[in-house]
Amino acid sequence: MQTTIKASPASKKKLERLRAQVTRHSGRRVSQRELVDHLIARAAKDPTVTAEALSGVEASMGPRELRDFLRKRKGWGVTDASVDIDAWLYGGRR
């Protein structure tokens, strides 16, 4: 069963460039289908790594790291209206 996968022009260009590099290194012609099948099989071996790479989010701080971070804050000596920020942003009583 074959399925067509839509990809952005930039991704298609990268795939073609990767295919050409693999062909050059291996000394034999590698099709896009063969390359995509290999990439999928490789990603399927460890889905956790793939999920982390796609999330784009670093691991968040735990409670202890957050407390340590907040303790390191220093006052700037500037008075502000942070307690009235909602009133300034959304209107209403101050």
PDB file of N, CA, C and O in Angstrom:
ATOM      1  N   MET A   1       0.842  -1.180   0.000  1.00  0.00           N
ATOM      2  CA  MET A   1       0.000   0.000   0.000  1.00  0.00           C
ATOM      3  C   MET A   1       0.889   1.245   0.000  1.00  0.00           C
ATOM      4  O   MET A   1       1.774   1.403   0.841  1.00  0.00           O
ATOM      5  N   GLN A   2       0.632   2.094  -0.939  1.00  0.00           N
ATOM      6  CA  GLN A   2       1.388   3.341  -1.012  1.00  0.00           C
ATOM      7  C   GLN A   2       0.482   4.498  -0.654  1.00  0.00           C
ATOM      8  O   GLN A   2      -0.690   4.531  -1.026  1.00  0.00           O
ATOM      9  N   THR A   3       1.046   5.452   0.079  1.00  0.00           N
ATOM     10  CA  THR A   3       0.326   6.652   0.461  1.00  0.00           C
ATOM     11  C   THR A   3       1.194   7.848   0.116  1.00  0.00           C
ATOM     12  O   THR A   3       2.408   7.830   0.322  1.00  0.00           O
ATOM     13  N   THR A   4       0.576   8.867  -0.399  1.00  0.00           N
ATOM     14  CA  THR A   4       1.303  10.093  -0.692  1.00  0.00           C
ATOM     15  C   THR A   4       1.344  10.940   0.564  1.00  0.00           C
ATOM     16  O   THR A   4       0.332  11.111   1.244  1.00  0.00           O
ATOM     17  N   ILE A   5       2.506  11.465   0.862  1.00  0.00           N
ATOM     18  CA  ILE A   5       2.673  12.317   2.031  1.00  0.00           C
ATOM     19  C   ILE A   5       2.970  13.720   1.550  1.00  0.00           C
ATOM     20  O   ILE A   5       3.877  13.925   0.743  1.00  0.00           O
ATOM     21  N   LYS A   6       2.214  14.687   2.041  1.00  0.00           N
ATOM     22  CA  LYS A   6       2.462  16.071   1.670  1.00  0.00           C
ATOM     23  C   LYS A   6       3.563  16.636   2.551  1.00  0.00           C
ATOM     24  O   LYS A   6       3.557  16.467   3.770  1.00  0.00           O
ATOM     25  N   ALA A   7       4.498  17.303   1.915  1.00  0.00           N
ATOM     26  CA  ALA A   7       5.603  17.925   2.648  1.00  0.00           C
ATOM     27  C   ALA A   7       5.840  19.307   2.071  1.00  0.00           C
ATOM     28  O   ALA A   7       5.523  19.573   0.911  1.00  0.00           O
ATOM     29  N   SER A   8       6.395  20.172   2.880  1.00  0.00           N
ATOM     30  CA  SER A   8       6.684  21.524   2.407  1.00  0.00           C
ATOM     31  C   SER A   8       7.781  21.466   1.351  1.00  0.00           C
ATOM     32  O   SER A   8       8.566  20.519   1.322  1.00  0.00           O
ATOM     33  N   PRO A   9       7.841  22.468   0.488  1.00  0.00           N
ATOM     34  CA  PRO A   9       8.915  22.500  -0.517  1.00  0.00           C
ATOM     35  C   PRO A   9      10.307  22.453   0.119  1.00  0.00           C
ATOM     36  O   PRO A   9      11.219  21.838  -0.434  1.00  0.00           O
ATOM     37  N   ALA A  10      10.476  23.098   1.273  1.00  0.00           N
ATOM     38  CA  ALA A  10      11.776  23.086   1.953  1.00  0.00           C
ATOM     39  C   ALA A  10      12.127  21.672   2.411  1.00  0.00           C
ATOM     40  O   ALA A  10      13.278  21.251   2.291  1.00  0.00           O
ATOM     41  N   SER A  11      11.143  20.935   2.936  1.00  0.00           N
ATOM     42  CA  SER A  11      11.394  19.555   3.383  1.00  0.00           C
ATOM     43  C   SER A  11      11.699  18.649   2.196  1.00  0.00           C
ATOM     44  O   SER A  11      12.563  17.776   2.284  1.00  0.00           O
ATOM     45  N   LYS A  12      10.990  18.855   1.085  1.00  0.00           N
ATOM     46  CA  LYS A  12      11.260  18.058  -0.118  1.00  0.00           C
ATOM     47  C   LYS A  12      12.675  18.301  -0.615  1.00  0.00           C
ATOM     48  O   LYS A  12      13.366  17.375  -1.040  1.00  0.00           O
ATOM     49  N   LYS A  13      13.096  19.549  -0.556  1.00  0.00           N
ATOM     50  CA  LYS A  13      14.453  19.891  -0.996  1.00  0.00           C
ATOM     51  C   LYS A  13      15.488  19.235  -0.084  1.00  0.00           C
ATOM     52  O   LYS A  13      16.493  18.709  -0.562  1.00  0.00           O
ATOM     53  N   LYS A  14      15.244  19.264   1.244  1.00  0.00           N
ATOM     54  CA  LYS A  14      16.166  18.628   2.192  1.00  0.00           C
ATOM     55  C   LYS A  14      16.212  17.120   1.976  1.00  0.00           C
ATOM     56  O   LYS A  14      17.283  16.515   2.039  1.00  0.00           O
ATOM     57  N   LEU A  15      15.050  16.507   1.721  1.00  0.00           N
ATOM     58  CA  LEU A  15      15.004  15.074   1.492  1.00  0.00           C
ATOM     59  C   LEU A  15      15.799  14.712   0.242  1.00  0.00           C
ATOM     60  O   LEU A  15      16.547  13.734   0.240  1.00  0.00           O
ATOM     61  N   GLU A  16      15.642  15.485  -0.798  1.00  0.00           N
ATOM     62  CA  GLU A  16      16.375  15.223  -2.034  1.00  0.00           C
ATOM     63  C   GLU A  16      17.878  15.405  -1.836  1.00  0.00           C
ATOM     64  O   GLU A  16      18.676  14.632  -2.366  1.00  0.00           O
ATOM     65  N   ARG A  17      18.259  16.426  -1.075  1.00  0.00           N
ATOM     66  CA  ARG A  17      19.673  16.650  -0.789  1.00  0.00           C
ATOM     67  C   ARG A  17      20.244  15.487   0.037  1.00  0.00           C
ATOM     68  O   ARG A  17      21.352  15.019  -0.226  1.00  0.00           O
ATOM     69  N   LEU A  18      19.481  15.028   1.035  1.00  0.00           N
ATOM     70  CA  LEU A  18      19.910  13.889   1.843  1.00  0.00           C
ATOM     71  C   LEU A  18      20.014  12.635   0.991  1.00  0.00           C
ATOM     72  O   LEU A  18      20.962  11.863   1.139  1.00  0.00           O
ATOM     73  N   ARG A  19      19.049  12.422   0.098  1.00  0.00           N
ATOM     74  CA  ARG A  19      19.083  11.263  -0.789  1.00  0.00           C
ATOM     75  C   ARG A  19      20.344  11.271  -1.653  1.00  0.00           C
ATOM     76  O   ARG A  19      20.989  10.239  -1.835  1.00  0.00           O
ATOM     77  N   ALA A  20      20.687  12.449  -2.183  1.00  0.00           N
ATOM     78  CA  ALA A  20      21.885  12.570  -3.012  1.00  0.00           C
ATOM     79  C   ALA A  20      23.149  12.282  -2.197  1.00  0.00           C
ATOM     80  O   ALA A  20      24.068  11.628  -2.690  1.00  0.00           O
ATOM     81  N   GLN A  21      23.197  12.769  -0.948  1.00  0.00           N
ATOM     82  CA  GLN A  21      24.370  12.523  -0.101  1.00  0.00           C
ATOM     83  C   GLN A  21      24.504  11.042   0.239  1.00  0.00           C
ATOM     84  O   GLN A  21      25.607  10.497   0.214  1.00  0.00           O
ATOM     85  N   VAL A  22      23.378  10.384   0.558  1.00  0.00           N
ATOM     86  CA  VAL A  22      23.405   8.959   0.878  1.00  0.00           C
ATOM     87  C   VAL A  22      23.830   8.163  -0.354  1.00  0.00           C
ATOM     88  O   VAL A  22      24.603   7.211  -0.247  1.00  0.00           O
ATOM     89  N   THR A  23      23.326   8.553  -1.517  1.00  0.00           N
ATOM     90  CA  THR A  23      23.717   7.896  -2.762  1.00  0.00           C
ATOM     91  C   THR A  23      25.213   8.027  -2.990  1.00  0.00           C
ATOM     92  O   THR A  23      25.872   7.059  -3.370  1.00  0.00           O
ATOM     93  N   ARG A  24      25.751   9.208  -2.762  1.00  0.00           N
ATOM     94  CA  ARG A  24      27.173   9.448  -2.952  1.00  0.00           C
ATOM     95  C   ARG A  24      28.007   8.611  -1.982  1.00  0.00           C
ATOM     96  O   ARG A  24      29.026   8.043  -2.375  1.00  0.00           O
ATOM     97  N   HIS A  25      27.583   8.533  -0.724  1.00  0.00           N
ATOM     98  CA  HIS A  25      28.339   7.781   0.286  1.00  0.00           C
ATOM     99  C   HIS A  25      28.241   6.275   0.084  1.00  0.00           C
ATOM    100  O   HIS A  25      29.215   5.549   0.284  1.00  0.00           O
ATOM    101  N   SER A  26      27.065   5.812  -0.312  1.00  0.00           N
ATOM    102  CA  SER A  26      26.871   4.366  -0.442  1.00  0.00           C
ATOM    103  C   SER A  26      27.371   3.824  -1.771  1.00  0.00           C
ATOM    104  O   SER A  26      27.641   2.629  -1.894  1.00  0.00           O
ATOM    105  N   GLY A  27      27.494   4.686  -2.757  1.00  0.00           N
ATOM    106  CA  GLY A  27      27.947   4.236  -4.070  1.00  0.00           C
ATOM    107  C   GLY A  27      26.864   3.579  -4.892  1.00  0.00           C
ATOM    108  O   GLY A  27      27.146   3.016  -5.949  1.00  0.00           O
ATOM    109  N   ARG A  28      25.635   3.638  -4.429  1.00  0.00           N
ATOM    110  CA  ARG A  28      24.513   3.100  -5.199  1.00  0.00           C
ATOM    111  C   ARG A  28      23.339   4.059  -5.108  1.00  0.00           C
ATOM    112  O   ARG A  28      23.223   4.835  -4.160  1.00  0.00           O
ATOM    113  N   ARG A  29      22.477   3.994  -6.103  1.00  0.00           N
ATOM    114  CA  ARG A  29      21.328   4.897  -6.127  1.00  0.00           C
ATOM    115  C   ARG A  29      20.353   4.503  -5.017  1.00  0.00           C
ATOM    116  O   ARG A  29      20.008   3.332  -4.865  1.00  0.00           O
ATOM    117  N   VAL A  30      19.921   5.489  -4.254  1.00  0.00           N
ATOM    118  CA  VAL A  30      18.955   5.286  -3.180  1.00  0.00           C
ATOM    119  C   VAL A  30      17.718   6.096  -3.535  1.00  0.00           C
ATOM    120  O   VAL A  30      17.803   7.300  -3.777  1.00  0.00           O
ATOM    121  N   SER A  31      16.576   5.434  -3.566  1.00  0.00           N
ATOM    122  CA  SER A  31      15.339   6.133  -3.906  1.00  0.00           C
ATOM    123  C   SER A  31      14.807   6.907  -2.694  1.00  0.00           C
ATOM    124  O   SER A  31      15.173   6.626  -1.553  1.00  0.00           O
ATOM    125  N   GLN A  32      13.949   7.874  -2.962  1.00  0.00           N
ATOM    126  CA  GLN A  32      13.328   8.621  -1.861  1.00  0.00           C
ATOM    127  C   GLN A  32      12.505   7.680  -0.991  1.00  0.00           C
ATOM    128  O   GLN A  32      12.499   7.802   0.234  1.00  0.00           O
ATOM    129  N   ARG A  33      11.818   6.751  -1.622  1.00  0.00           N
ATOM    130  CA  ARG A  33      10.986   5.809  -0.866  1.00  0.00           C
ATOM    131  C   ARG A  33      11.854   4.971   0.078  1.00  0.00           C
ATOM    132  O   ARG A  33      11.503   4.787   1.243  1.00  0.00           O
ATOM    133  N   GLU A  34      12.981   4.466  -0.422  1.00  0.00           N
ATOM    134  CA  GLU A  34      13.892   3.671   0.401  1.00  0.00           C
ATOM    135  C   GLU A  34      14.430   4.504   1.564  1.00  0.00           C
ATOM    136  O   GLU A  34      14.538   4.014   2.688  1.00  0.00           O
ATOM    137  N   LEU A  35      14.765   5.754   1.290  1.00  0.00           N
ATOM    138  CA  LEU A  35      15.295   6.644   2.324  1.00  0.00           C
ATOM    139  C   LEU A  35      14.240   6.931   3.386  1.00  0.00           C
ATOM    140  O   LEU A  35      14.527   6.862   4.581  1.00  0.00           O
ATOM    141  N   VAL A  36      13.033   7.248   2.962  1.00  0.00           N
ATOM    142  CA  VAL A  36      11.951   7.534   3.917  1.00  0.00           C
ATOM    143  C   VAL A  36      11.631   6.289   4.737  1.00  0.00           C
ATOM    144  O   VAL A  36      11.424   6.387   5.946  1.00  0.00           O
ATOM    145  N   ASP A  37      11.587   5.108   4.094  1.00  0.00           N
ATOM    146  CA  ASP A  37      11.343   3.870   4.829  1.00  0.00           C
ATOM    147  C   ASP A  37      12.416   3.655   5.901  1.00  0.00           C
ATOM    148  O   ASP A  37      12.108   3.260   7.025  1.00  0.00           O
ATOM    149  N   HIS A  38      13.667   3.915   5.547  1.00  0.00           N
ATOM    150  CA  HIS A  38      14.765   3.757   6.502  1.00  0.00           C
ATOM    151  C   HIS A  38      14.632   4.756   7.659  1.00  0.00           C
ATOM    152  O   HIS A  38      14.812   4.387   8.820  1.00  0.00           O
ATOM    153  N   LEU A  39      14.320   6.008   7.350  1.00  0.00           N
ATOM    154  CA  LEU A  39      14.187   7.037   8.394  1.00  0.00           C
ATOM    155  C   LEU A  39      13.049   6.696   9.353  1.00  0.00           C
ATOM    156  O   LEU A  39      13.164   6.887  10.564  1.00  0.00           O
ATOM    157  N   ILE A  40      11.952   6.189   8.796  1.00  0.00           N
ATOM    158  CA  ILE A  40      10.810   5.812   9.648  1.00  0.00           C
ATOM    159  C   ILE A  40      11.175   4.631  10.542  1.00  0.00           C
ATOM    160  O   ILE A  40      10.856   4.625  11.731  1.00  0.00           O
ATOM    161  N   ALA A  41      11.843   3.635   9.969  1.00  0.00           N
ATOM    162  CA  ALA A  41      12.245   2.466  10.766  1.00  0.00           C
ATOM    163  C   ALA A  41      13.194   2.878  11.882  1.00  0.00           C
ATOM    164  O   ALA A  41      13.103   2.386  13.006  1.00  0.00           O
ATOM    165  N   ARG A  42      14.096   3.781  11.558  1.00  0.00           N
ATOM    166  CA  ARG A  42      15.060   4.246  12.563  1.00  0.00           C
ATOM    167  C   ARG A  42      14.358   5.018  13.687  1.00  0.00           C
ATOM    168  O   ARG A  42      14.676   4.840  14.863  1.00  0.00           O
ATOM    169  N   ALA A  43      13.408   5.871  13.317  1.00  0.00           N
ATOM    170  CA  ALA A  43      12.671   6.644  14.324  1.00  0.00           C
ATOM    171  C   ALA A  43      11.779   5.737  15.161  1.00  0.00           C
ATOM    172  O   ALA A  43      11.553   6.008  16.341  1.00  0.00           O
ATOM    173  N   ALA A  44      11.271   4.663  14.564  1.00  0.00           N
ATOM    174  CA  ALA A  44      10.378   3.751  15.284  1.00  0.00           C
ATOM    175  C   ALA A  44      11.129   2.925  16.325  1.00  0.00           C
ATOM    176  O   ALA A  44      10.520   2.423  17.270  1.00  0.00           O
ATOM    177  N   LYS A  45      12.440   2.779  16.164  1.00  0.00           N
ATOM    178  CA  LYS A  45      13.216   2.011  17.141  1.00  0.00           C
ATOM    179  C   LYS A  45      13.200   2.660  18.512  1.00  0.00           C
ATOM    180  O   LYS A  45      13.207   1.964  19.528  1.00  0.00           O
ATOM    181  N   ASP A  46      13.180   3.993  18.554  1.00  0.00           N
ATOM    182  CA  ASP A  46      13.146   4.709  19.828  1.00  0.00           C
ATOM    183  C   ASP A  46      12.200   5.906  19.706  1.00  0.00           C
ATOM    184  O   ASP A  46      12.648   7.030  19.480  1.00  0.00           O
ATOM    185  N   PRO A  47      10.894   5.669  19.856  1.00  0.00           N
ATOM    186  CA  PRO A  47       9.908   6.734  19.693  1.00  0.00           C
ATOM    187  C   PRO A  47      10.075   7.871  20.706  1.00  0.00           C
ATOM    188  O   PRO A  47       9.672   9.003  20.436  1.00  0.00           O
ATOM    189  N   THR A  48      10.662   7.582  21.859  1.00  0.00           N
ATOM    190  CA  THR A  48      10.851   8.617  22.875  1.00  0.00           C
ATOM    191  C   THR A  48      11.772   9.711  22.365  1.00  0.00           C
ATOM    192  O   THR A  48      11.503  10.897  22.555  1.00  0.00           O
ATOM    193  N   VAL A  49      12.857   9.312  21.719  1.00  0.00           N
ATOM    194  CA  VAL A  49      13.800  10.295  21.177  1.00  0.00           C
ATOM    195  C   VAL A  49      13.121  11.135  20.107  1.00  0.00           C
ATOM    196  O   VAL A  49      13.307  12.351  20.049  1.00  0.00           O
ATOM    197  N   THR A  50      12.333  10.484  19.262  1.00  0.00           N
ATOM    198  CA  THR A  50      11.624  11.207  18.207  1.00  0.00           C
ATOM    199  C   THR A  50      10.618  12.179  18.815  1.00  0.00           C
ATOM    200  O   THR A  50      10.516  13.318  18.360  1.00  0.00           O
ATOM    201  N   ALA A  51       9.882  11.758  19.822  1.00  0.00           N
ATOM    202  CA  ALA A  51       8.893  12.619  20.469  1.00  0.00           C
ATOM    203  C   ALA A  51       9.562  13.821  21.111  1.00  0.00           C
ATOM    204  O   ALA A  51       9.056  14.939  21.013  1.00  0.00           O
ATOM    205  N   GLU A  52      10.702  13.601  21.773  1.00  0.00           N
ATOM    206  CA  GLU A  52      11.420  14.708  22.400  1.00  0.00           C
ATOM    207  C   GLU A  52      11.936  15.688  21.356  1.00  0.00           C
ATOM    208  O   GLU A  52      11.903  16.900  21.568  1.00  0.00           O
ATOM    209  N   ALA A  53      12.411  15.166  20.232  1.00  0.00           N
ATOM    210  CA  ALA A  53      12.914  16.039  19.174  1.00  0.00           C
ATOM    211  C   ALA A  53      11.793  16.872  18.567  1.00  0.00           C
ATOM    212  O   ALA A  53      12.014  18.019  18.180  1.00  0.00           O
ATOM    213  N   LEU A  54      10.605  16.310  18.481  1.00  0.00           N
ATOM    214  CA  LEU A  54       9.478  17.034  17.896  1.00  0.00           C
ATOM    215  C   LEU A  54       8.826  17.998  18.872  1.00  0.00           C
ATOM    216  O   LEU A  54       8.173  18.953  18.452  1.00  0.00           O
ATOM    217  N   SER A  55       8.992  17.764  20.163  1.00  0.00           N
ATOM    218  CA  SER A  55       8.314  18.615  21.138  1.00  0.00           C
ATOM    219  C   SER A  55       8.889  20.023  21.149  1.00  0.00           C
ATOM    220  O   SER A  55       8.155  20.992  21.343  1.00  0.00           O
ATOM    221  N   GLY A  56      10.191  20.144  20.944  1.00  0.00           N
ATOM    222  CA  GLY A  56      10.804  21.465  20.937  1.00  0.00           C
ATOM    223  C   GLY A  56      10.850  22.122  22.299  1.00  0.00           C
ATOM    224  O   GLY A  56      11.217  23.292  22.412  1.00  0.00           O
ATOM    225  N   VAL A  57      10.484  21.393  23.323  1.00  0.00           N
ATOM    226  CA  VAL A  57      10.449  21.952  24.670  1.00  0.00           C
ATOM    227  C   VAL A  57      11.503  21.247  25.511  1.00  0.00           C
ATOM    228  O   VAL A  57      11.568  20.018  25.550  1.00  0.00           O
ATOM    229  N   GLU A  58      12.299  22.019  26.161  1.00  0.00           N
ATOM    230  CA  GLU A  58      13.285  21.443  27.071  1.00  0.00           C
ATOM    231  C   GLU A  58      12.559  20.955  28.319  1.00  0.00           C
ATOM    232  O   GLU A  58      11.443  21.390  28.603  1.00  0.00           O
ATOM    233  N   ALA A  59      13.173  20.080  29.039  1.00  0.00           N
ATOM    234  CA  ALA A  59      12.591  19.618  30.292  1.00  0.00           C
ATOM    235  C   ALA A  59      12.430  20.797  31.241  1.00  0.00           C
ATOM    236  O   ALA A  59      13.337  21.616  31.388  1.00  0.00           O
ATOM    237  N   SER A  60      11.287  20.876  31.873  1.00  0.00           N
ATOM    238  CA  SER A  60      11.039  22.001  32.764  1.00  0.00           C
ATOM    239  C   SER A  60      11.749  21.790  34.095  1.00  0.00           C
ATOM    240  O   SER A  60      12.175  20.685  34.430  1.00  0.00           O
ATOM    241  N   MET A  61      11.860  22.875  34.834  1.00  0.00           N
ATOM    242  CA  MET A  61      12.485  22.800  36.147  1.00  0.00           C
ATOM    243  C   MET A  61      11.569  22.071  37.107  1.00  0.00           C
ATOM    244  O   MET A  61      10.345  22.166  37.009  1.00  0.00           O
ATOM    245  N   GLY A  62      12.153  21.362  38.010  1.00  0.00           N
ATOM    246  CA  GLY A  62      11.387  20.733  39.070  1.00  0.00           C
ATOM    247  C   GLY A  62      11.134  21.764  40.161  1.00  0.00           C
ATOM    248  O   GLY A  62      11.629  22.887  40.065  1.00  0.00           O
ATOM    249  N   PRO A  63      10.383  21.416  41.185  1.00  0.00           N
ATOM    250  CA  PRO A  63      10.057  22.363  42.250  1.00  0.00           C
ATOM    251  C   PRO A  63      11.298  22.920  42.951  1.00  0.00           C
ATOM    252  O   PRO A  63      11.354  24.108  43.272  1.00  0.00           O
ATOM    253  N   ARG A  64      12.285  22.066  43.186  1.00  0.00           N
ATOM    254  CA  ARG A  64      13.502  22.517  43.876  1.00  0.00           C
ATOM    255  C   ARG A  64      14.265  23.524  43.018  1.00  0.00           C
ATOM    256  O   ARG A  64      14.704  24.558  43.520  1.00  0.00           O
ATOM    257  N   GLU A  65      14.425  23.227  41.718  1.00  0.00           N
ATOM    258  CA  GLU A  65      15.145  24.159  40.832  1.00  0.00           C
ATOM    259  C   GLU A  65      14.410  25.494  40.732  1.00  0.00           C
ATOM    260  O   GLU A  65      15.033  26.555  40.699  1.00  0.00           O
ATOM    261  N   LEU A  66      13.077  25.429  40.684  1.00  0.00           N
ATOM    262  CA  LEU A  66      12.296  26.667  40.613  1.00  0.00           C
ATOM    263  C   LEU A  66      12.484  27.508  41.872  1.00  0.00           C
ATOM    264  O   LEU A  66      12.663  28.723  41.784  1.00  0.00           O
ATOM    265  N   ARG A  67      12.445  26.865  43.057  1.00  0.00           N
ATOM    266  CA  ARG A  67      12.660  27.610  44.302  1.00  0.00           C
ATOM    267  C   ARG A  67      14.047  28.247  44.326  1.00  0.00           C
ATOM    268  O   ARG A  67      14.196  29.409  44.702  1.00  0.00           O
ATOM    269  N   ASP A  68      15.058  27.479  43.924  1.00  0.00           N
ATOM    270  CA  ASP A  68      16.424  28.019  43.892  1.00  0.00           C
ATOM    271  C   ASP A  68      16.523  29.197  42.929  1.00  0.00           C
ATOM    272  O   ASP A  68      17.180  30.195  43.225  1.00  0.00           O
ATOM    273  N   PHE A  69      15.876  29.077  41.791  1.00  0.00           N
ATOM    274  CA  PHE A  69      15.881  30.156  40.810  1.00  0.00           C
ATOM    275  C   PHE A  69      15.221  31.412  41.381  1.00  0.00           C
ATOM    276  O   PHE A  69      15.751  32.514  41.242  1.00  0.00           O
ATOM    277  N   LEU A  70      14.076  31.243  42.015  1.00  0.00           N
ATOM    278  CA  LEU A  70      13.349  32.398  42.556  1.00  0.00           C
ATOM    279  C   LEU A  70      14.114  33.050  43.702  1.00  0.00           C
ATOM    280  O   LEU A  70      14.005  34.261  43.898  1.00  0.00           O
ATOM    281  N   ARG A  71      14.874  32.287  44.453  1.00  0.00           N
ATOM    282  CA  ARG A  71      15.673  32.868  45.542  1.00  0.00           C
ATOM    283  C   ARG A  71      16.788  33.758  45.017  1.00  0.00           C
ATOM    284  O   ARG A  71      17.229  34.672  45.712  1.00  0.00           O
ATOM    285  N   LYS A  72      17.241  33.506  43.816  1.00  0.00           N
ATOM    286  CA  LYS A  72      18.344  34.275  43.244  1.00  0.00           C
ATOM    287  C   LYS A  72      17.902  35.633  42.684  1.00  0.00           C
ATOM    288  O   LYS A  72      18.740  36.447  42.295  1.00  0.00           O
ATOM    289  N   ARG A  73      16.602  35.872  42.644  1.00  0.00           N
ATOM    290  CA  ARG A  73      16.118  37.146  42.120  1.00  0.00           C
ATOM    291  C   ARG A  73      16.604  38.287  42.987  1.00  0.00           C
ATOM    292  O   ARG A  73      16.749  38.149  44.201  1.00  0.00           O
ATOM    293  N   LYS A  74      16.851  39.404  42.351  1.00  0.00           N
ATOM    294  CA  LYS A  74      17.272  40.597  43.081  1.00  0.00           C
ATOM    295  C   LYS A  74      16.339  41.742  42.718  1.00  0.00           C
ATOM    296  O   LYS A  74      15.931  41.899  41.568  1.00  0.00           O
ATOM    297  N   GLY A  75      16.021  42.523  43.714  1.00  0.00           N
ATOM    298  CA  GLY A  75      15.199  43.695  43.442  1.00  0.00           C
ATOM    299  C   GLY A  75      15.976  44.735  42.655  1.00  0.00           C
ATOM    300  O   GLY A  75      17.178  44.903  42.861  1.00  0.00           O
ATOM    301  N   TRP A  76      15.308  45.421  41.769  1.00  0.00           N
ATOM    302  CA  TRP A  76      15.951  46.449  40.944  1.00  0.00           C
ATOM    303  C   TRP A  76      15.795  47.838  41.545  1.00  0.00           C
ATOM    304  O   TRP A  76      16.384  48.804  41.058  1.00  0.00           O
ATOM    305  N   GLY A  77      15.007  47.934  42.596  1.00  0.00           N
ATOM    306  CA  GLY A  77      14.783  49.226  43.207  1.00  0.00           C
ATOM    307  C   GLY A  77      13.856  50.119  42.399  1.00  0.00           C
ATOM    308  O   GLY A  77      13.884  51.341  42.541  1.00  0.00           O
ATOM    309  N   VAL A  78      13.040  49.512  41.555  1.00  0.00           N
ATOM    310  CA  VAL A  78      12.121  50.264  40.710  1.00  0.00           C
ATOM    311  C   VAL A  78      10.716  49.984  41.201  1.00  0.00           C
ATOM    312  O   VAL A  78      10.327  48.829  41.372  1.00  0.00           O
ATOM    313  N   THR A  79       9.962  51.037  41.427  1.00  0.00           N
ATOM    314  CA  THR A  79       8.564  50.838  41.809  1.00  0.00           C
ATOM    315  C   THR A  79       7.741  50.730  40.538  1.00  0.00           C
ATOM    316  O   THR A  79       7.940  51.467  39.573  1.00  0.00           O
ATOM    317  N   ASP A  80       6.829  49.803  40.569  1.00  0.00           N
ATOM    318  CA  ASP A  80       5.975  49.634  39.399  1.00  0.00           C
ATOM    319  C   ASP A  80       4.546  49.397  39.861  1.00  0.00           C
ATOM    320  O   ASP A  80       4.249  49.365  41.055  1.00  0.00           O
ATOM    321  N   ALA A  81       3.690  49.235  38.893  1.00  0.00           N
ATOM    322  CA  ALA A  81       2.281  49.034  39.205  1.00  0.00           C
ATOM    323  C   ALA A  81       1.887  47.590  38.918  1.00  0.00           C
ATOM    324  O   ALA A  81       0.795  47.332  38.411  1.00  0.00           O
ATOM    325  N   SER A  82       2.765  46.656  39.238  1.00  0.00           N
ATOM    326  CA  SER A  82       2.481  45.259  38.897  1.00  0.00           C
ATOM    327  C   SER A  82       1.223  44.742  39.583  1.00  0.00           C
ATOM    328  O   SER A  82       0.573  43.827  39.078  1.00  0.00           O
ATOM    329  N   VAL A  83       0.878  45.320  40.726  1.00  0.00           N
ATOM    330  CA  VAL A  83      -0.339  44.868  41.395  1.00  0.00           C
ATOM    331  C   VAL A  83      -1.573  45.338  40.638  1.00  0.00           C
ATOM    332  O   VAL A  83      -2.648  44.758  40.785  1.00  0.00           O
ATOM    333  N   ASP A  84      -1.427  46.381  39.832  1.00  0.00           N
ATOM    334  CA  ASP A  84      -2.561  46.914  39.073  1.00  0.00           C
ATOM    335  C   ASP A  84      -2.490  46.539  37.593  1.00  0.00           C
ATOM    336  O   ASP A  84      -3.157  47.166  36.770  1.00  0.00           O
ATOM    337  N   ILE A  85      -1.710  45.552  37.249  1.00  0.00           N
ATOM    338  CA  ILE A  85      -1.489  45.251  35.837  1.00  0.00           C
ATOM    339  C   ILE A  85      -2.776  44.871  35.120  1.00  0.00           C
ATOM    340  O   ILE A  85      -2.975  45.264  33.970  1.00  0.00           O
ATOM    341  N   ASP A  86      -3.658  44.113  35.777  1.00  0.00           N
ATOM    342  CA  ASP A  86      -4.907  43.730  35.125  1.00  0.00           C
ATOM    343  C   ASP A  86      -5.759  44.943  34.803  1.00  0.00           C
ATOM    344  O   ASP A  86      -6.380  45.015  33.742  1.00  0.00           O
ATOM    345  N   ALA A  87      -5.783  45.896  35.727  1.00  0.00           N
ATOM    346  CA  ALA A  87      -6.572  47.106  35.478  1.00  0.00           C
ATOM    347  C   ALA A  87      -5.996  47.886  34.303  1.00  0.00           C
ATOM    348  O   ALA A  87      -6.747  48.412  33.482  1.00  0.00           O
ATOM    349  N   TRP A  88      -4.691  47.965  34.216  1.00  0.00           N
ATOM    350  CA  TRP A  88      -4.056  48.692  33.110  1.00  0.00           C
ATOM    351  C   TRP A  88      -4.292  47.973  31.777  1.00  0.00           C
ATOM    352  O   TRP A  88      -4.558  48.618  30.763  1.00  0.00           O
ATOM    353  N   LEU A  89      -4.197  46.672  31.778  1.00  0.00           N
ATOM    354  CA  LEU A  89      -4.330  45.922  30.541  1.00  0.00           C
ATOM    355  C   LEU A  89      -5.766  45.768  30.079  1.00  0.00           C
ATOM    356  O   LEU A  89      -6.068  45.929  28.896  1.00  0.00           O
ATOM    357  N   TYR A  90      -6.653  45.455  31.016  1.00  0.00           N
ATOM    358  CA  TYR A  90      -8.020  45.111  30.639  1.00  0.00           C
ATOM    359  C   TYR A  90      -9.053  46.143  31.046  1.00  0.00           C
ATOM    360  O   TYR A  90     -10.245  45.946  30.813  1.00  0.00           O
ATOM    361  N   GLY A  91      -8.622  47.234  31.647  1.00  0.00           N
ATOM    362  CA  GLY A  91      -9.567  48.247  32.098  1.00  0.00           C
ATOM    363  C   GLY A  91     -10.209  47.853  33.409  1.00  0.00           C
ATOM    364  O   GLY A  91      -9.923  46.789  33.958  1.00  0.00           O
ATOM    365  N   GLY A  92     -11.035  48.672  33.884  1.00  0.00           N
ATOM    366  CA  GLY A  92     -11.712  48.344  35.141  1.00  0.00           C
ATOM    367  C   GLY A  92     -11.148  49.171  36.283  1.00  0.00           C
ATOM    368  O   GLY A  92     -10.360  50.097  36.089  1.00  0.00           O
ATOM    369  N   ARG A  93     -11.580  48.802  37.481  1.00  0.00           N
ATOM    370  CA  ARG A  93     -11.157  49.562  38.665  1.00  0.00           C
ATOM    371  C   ARG A  93      -9.749  49.214  39.057  1.00  0.00           C
ATOM    372  O   ARG A  93      -9.276  48.098  38.841  1.00  0.00           O
ATOM    373  N   ARG A  94      -9.080  50.200  39.644  1.00  0.00           N
ATOM    374  CA  ARG A  94      -7.736  49.990  40.168  1.00  0.00           C
ATOM    375  C   ARG A  94      -7.755  50.024  41.648  1.00  0.00           C
ATOM    376  O   ARG A  94      -6.712  49.866  42.283  1.00  0.00           O
TER     377      ARG A  94
END
